[in-house]
């Protein structure tokens, strides 16, 4: 399969799966979330859509590059398992936080997510440096989101 097709498939798949979180977020933003005490440094709500769109795009390109360029073998399989593990955790966080309103459990999910992203980033860099580098902004954003989640947990 050609690289451009892998990029297209990966970006679409990750973007669609990420967009599914909007189902959980929508109604909670107006009701439950609006009533929460907010930690310092919470960005305006409009920023989340564009940031996640860019991050999902970068994740998709990273996955496609790694899939296409990294040498086949157990290291590649392990890295892909970690990638899909972090993706599952990423997708789990939104319904836990916004759907179930479980801020403490969401904090645990996002903390484990951050660790799995860092492991994935390291493994991807070993197989294809640009693929690993594309995950750096994602790790930084999730680190920031972990701080916010912790702040919500402490304040509420």
C-alpha positions in Angstrom: 0.0 0.0 0.0 1.3 3.5 -0.9 2.3 5.8 1.9 -0.2 8.5 1.0 -3.0 6.0 1.3 -1.8 4.8 4.7 -1.7 8.4 5.8 -5.2 9.0 4.6 -6.6 5.9 6.3 -4.8 6.5 9.6 -5.8 10.2 9.8 -9.4 9.4 9.0 -9.6 6.5 11.4 -8.0 8.4 14.3 -10.0 11.6 13.6 -13.3 9.7 13.5 -12.6 7.8 16.6 -11.5 10.9 18.4 -14.6 12.9 17.2 -16.8 10.2 18.9 -15.9 11.8 22.2 -18.0 14.8 21.3 -21.0 12.6 22.1 -20.0 12.6 25.7 -18.8 16.2 25.9 -21.7 18.1 24.3 -24.4 18.0 27.0 -22.0 17.9 30.0 -20.3 21.2 28.9 -23.5 23.2 29.4 -24.6 21.6 32.7 -22.1 19.7 34.8 -18.8 21.0 33.5 -19.9 24.7 33.6 -20.5 24.3 37.4 -17.1 23.0 38.2 -14.5 25.0 40.0 -11.8 25.6 37.4 -8.0 25.3 38.0 -5.7 28.1 36.9 -4.7 28.0 33.3 -7.9 26.5 31.8 -8.0 27.6 28.1 -11.1 28.9 26.4 -13.4 26.2 25.3 -13.1 27.0 21.6 -9.4 25.9 21.6 -10.0 22.2 22.2 -11.5 21.4 18.8 -8.7 22.9 16.7 -6.0 21.5 19.0 -7.4 18.0 19.0 -8.0 18.2 15.2 -4.3 19.0 14.7 -3.2 16.4 17.2 -5.3 13.6 15.6 -3.9 14.6 12.3 -0.3 14.3 13.6 -1.1 11.0 15.3 -2.5 9.6 12.1 0.6 10.7 10.1 2.8 9.3 12.8 1.1 6.0 12.7 1.2 5.8 8.9 4.9 6.7 8.7 5.8 4.2 11.4 3.6 1.5 9.7 5.1 2.2 6.3 8.8 2.9 7.2 9.7 1.0 10.4 11.4 -2.3 10.0 9.1 -5.3 10.5 9.6 -7.5 13.5 8.8 -7.8 17.2 9.8 -4.2 18.0 7.4 -2.8 15.4 4.6 -5.0 16.7 5.3 -3.9 20.3 5.3 -0.3 19.3 2.0 -0.6 17.5 0.4 -2.4 20.4 1.5 0.5 22.7 0.1 3.0 20.1 -3.3 1.3 20.0 -3.2 0.9 23.8 -2.8 4.7 24.3 -5.5 5.3 21.7 -7.9 3.2 23.7 -7.0 5.1 26.9 -7.4 8.4 25.0 -10.9 7.4 23.8 -11.8 6.2 27.3 -11.0 9.4 29.1 -13.8 11.5 27.6 -16.7 9.2 28.7 -15.2 8.8 32.1 -14.7 12.5 32.7 -17.7 14.0 30.9 -20.1 11.1 30.7 -19.7 9.5 34.1 -18.4 12.7 35.9 -15.7 10.6 37.6 -12.9 13.1 37.8 -10.7 10.9 40.0 -11.0 7.9 37.8 -10.4 10.1 34.8 -7.2 11.4 36.4 -6.0 7.8 36.7 -6.9 7.1 33.1 -5.1 10.2 31.8 -2.0 9.6 34.0 -1.7 6.1 32.5 -2.5 7.6 29.1 0.4 10.0 29.4 2.8 7.2 30.4 1.7 5.1 27.4 2.1 8.0 25.1 5.7 8.5 26.3 6.4 4.8 25.8 4.9 4.9 22.4 6.8 8.0 21.4 10.1 6.4 22.5 9.3 3.1 20.6 8.2 5.0 17.5 11.4 7.1 17.5 13.5 3.9 17.6 11.7 2.7 14.5 11.3 6.0 12.6 12.4 9.2 14.2 9.9 11.6 12.4 7.0 9.3 13.5 8.2 9.6 17.1 8.7 13.4 16.9 5.1 13.8 15.6 3.9 12.5 18.9 5.7 15.1 21.0 2.9 17.8 20.8 0.4 15.2 21.8 2.4 14.2 24.8 2.8 17.8 25.8 -0.9 18.5 25.4 -1.9 15.4 27.4 0.6 16.4 30.1 -1.2 19.8 30.3 -4.6 18.0 30.3 -3.3 15.8 33.2 -2.6 19.0 35.2 -6.1 20.3 34.4 -7.7 17.0 35.3 -5.8 17.0 38.6 -6.9 20.6 39.3 -10.5 19.7 38.7 -10.2 16.7 41.0 -8.6 18.8 43.8 -11.0 21.7 43.5 -14.2 19.6 43.1 
